[in-house]
Amino acid sequence: MNNARSIWVTGAGNGLGLALVEELLGQGHRVAASAKHGEALDALVARYGSQLLRLPWQLHEEHQAAQASQQICHAWCTLDGLIINAGTSDYLADDVADSELFEAIVTDNQLAGEHCLASALPLLAKGDSPQVMAVFNRYSALQLHAPTQVPAGWNNMPQWMREQRQALEAQGVELTVVGPQSLKNPVTPAQALPEAWTPQDAAEELLRRWPQREPELVLEVLDLNGLWPLSHKQSM
């Protein structure tokens, strides 16, 4: 990405999401960040000023996602990229039970992804070579219902994203789905072993691959909590 672009990153308060924001800003892009308030993001605002746009972060609520896209529209009028950092625990309720933790990660991230994509699409359609990158981890890519069946959009978020590809392409928007390899529906015959990715290393690699506009990328991670810190009493 040599030319300055406008990119919206969700789950941007820590881990991979924050590293993506830092890398994009360092490359000279304009970044809209949906994240809880935190010192790291505050420091980036102080450093980059209007180059960084702070947005609502509770994107599993439809009106928050709509408000975020309205702020982008007022600031930039268009959007060149959307990075959905599915796997973030931003949306977890403080009182979620341990037995419901991973289901909550899946369902809340699915709601956030659906709302973000719907609200961003009119802006992306006006962007320059627009692209959506949806990044999943082992938990946000889970198939919750009918797990013995082949993944489908109604029970698996990565598959739901893939089912949006044709409609996105009709509006000139490319889609890259990033996540762990599925044994039921592998996207490549090559075996991908989990690696000790740091947030910075993963962000650099994803953005290096961004211009290639690949439909699928496999990301296997040894330490999920390093890339997607869990804002809960447990750790991933």
N, C-alpha and C positions, 0 to 999 in steps of 0.2 A: 504494500500500500504506500506508494510514493506520494500521491497527491492527497492533500488534506480532505478528510471525509467526516461525516457526521454519524456517530455510532451510539446506539443506546445499549447499555450493559445492565442486566438485572442481577440481583444478588451480589451487589458490588461493594459490600462493606468490609469483606475480609477474604482471605484465601485466594482462590483462583479469580473470582470476580474483581477483587481489588487489584490484583496483579494485572489483569487485562486492562483496567482503567489506567493504571500507571504506565503501562507499555504504550497504549494508544496515545495518551497525552504526550509522552516522551517523543513519539513519532510525529507530533504536530497536529493530530486529529482533534476534532471537537467531540467531546464525550458527554453523553447524558447518563447519569448514574442513579439507579434505583437501589437505595441501601439505607439501612438504619443509620442513625447519626453515630459517628465515631471519630476519634482523634485523627486517625489515618486519613480519612476522607476530608476532614476539616483542614488538614495540612495541605492537601492537594488543592482545595479551593483557594487557600491563601497563596499558593504558589502559582496557580494557573488562571485564576480569576474567571473571566467569562468563557474561557475555553472549556470549563467544566460546569455542566448544568446539573444541579441536584433535583431529583424527582421523587415523588411518592414511592414507597417501597412495599406497601401491603397489596401487591398486585394480584393476589388471589381474590381480592374484592374488585368487582368489575368497575366500579366508579373510580377507584384509585388508578387503575390502568388507563381509563379514559382521561382522567385528569393529567396523568403523566404525558400522554400523547398530545394533549392540548398545550401543555407547556413547551413541548418540542416544536409544535406547529408555530406557536407565537415567537419562539426564539429563532428558528431556522427555516421554517416553512416546509422543509423536506427532511428525509432521513435516508442515509445511504446503507446503513447496516443495523441489524438487531442481533445481539448476542444474548440468548436466553440461557442463563446459568442455572439450569434445572439441577436440583440437588442441594440448593441452599436451604438452610433451616430457618431463614428469616420469618417464614410464615407460621412456624409452629406456635401453638398456644402454650402459655406458661404451665398450664395444668394438664397437658396431654399425658395420658397414662403410658407407662413403659410398654405395655402390650399393644398400644396403638401407635407407637412412635413412627415406625417405618411406613405404615399405611398413610399416616398423616403427611409424611414427606412426599409420598407419591401423589396423593390426591391434591394437596395444596399446590405443589409445583405444577401439576397438570392444569389446575384452574388458572394459575398465574400465566403459564405459557399460552393457553388459549386466549385469555383476555389481552395479553400483550400483543400477540400476533394480530388479533382482530383490530385492535386500536392503532397499531403501527402500520398496517397494510396500506391505507391511503397515502401515508407519508412516504413509505418505501416505493410505492408505484411512481412517485414523482422524483425519486432519487437517482443518483448516478451509479449505474451498474449495481443495483441494490442486491443485498444478500442477507439471508438469515442464517445464523449458526446456532443450533440448539445443542447444548452440552449436558450430557447425563452422566451420573455415576451409577454404581452398582445398585443403589437403593432407589433412586428416582426412575431407573429403567425397569424396575420390577413389574411383573405382570400379576396383578392382585387377584383378578377374578378368572375362573376357569384356567388355572395355570398349566393344565395339561394340554390345552389347545394351542394351536398356532397363534402367535401374537396378532392382535387386531386393534384397530383404533379405539374401540370402546373399552379395552382393558389394558392398554399398554401405551404410554405416552410417546416413546420414540416412534412406534408404528403410527400413532395418530399424526405426528409431525410428517412422516413420510407420505401419508395420505393427503396432505395439503400441498404436496409438491406440484401437482399438475395445475391447481388453481393459482399457485404463486407464480409459476412459470408463465402462465397466461398473462400476467401483469408485469412480466419482465423481472421477477424476483427469483434469484437462485437460492436453494436450500442446501445446507450442509448439516447432517446429523452426526454428532460426535458422542461416542459412548463405548461401553464395554462390549465385547463380542458376544452375540447371542448364539447359544448352542443350537437353538431351534431354527433360527433364521440367520445364519452367518452371512455377513456382507463381504467376506473375503476368505479364500481358502488358507491364507497364511495364519499361522498361530501367533497370537500376540500375548506375550508374557507380561504380567504386572511389573511396572517399573517404579522406582523411587522418585517420582516426579515432585518437584517443588512447585509452588504456585507460579513462581517467576519462569521456571523452565517450561511449564505447560503453556503458560500464556504466550511466551515467545514462539513456541512451536505452532500453536494454533494460529497465531497471527501470521507466521511465516507461510503457512499453508492456505490462509484465507484467499489470496489472489488466484489460487489454482481452482477455486470454486468446485471442489470435489463433493459429490453427493454424500459420501460416507467416509468417516474417519474413525478408527478404533483407538480408544484411549483406555488402557488398563492401568490402574493405580494401586500401589501397595498401601499407601497411607491416605485413606479417604479423608480423615479428619484434618490432614494438612491442607488439602485443597478446598474442602467444604466443612469448615469448623462447625461443630454442632452446638447450637445455642440451647443446650438442654443439660440436665444432670447426668446423662449418659454420654458416652463417646462412641462414634462410629468405629 
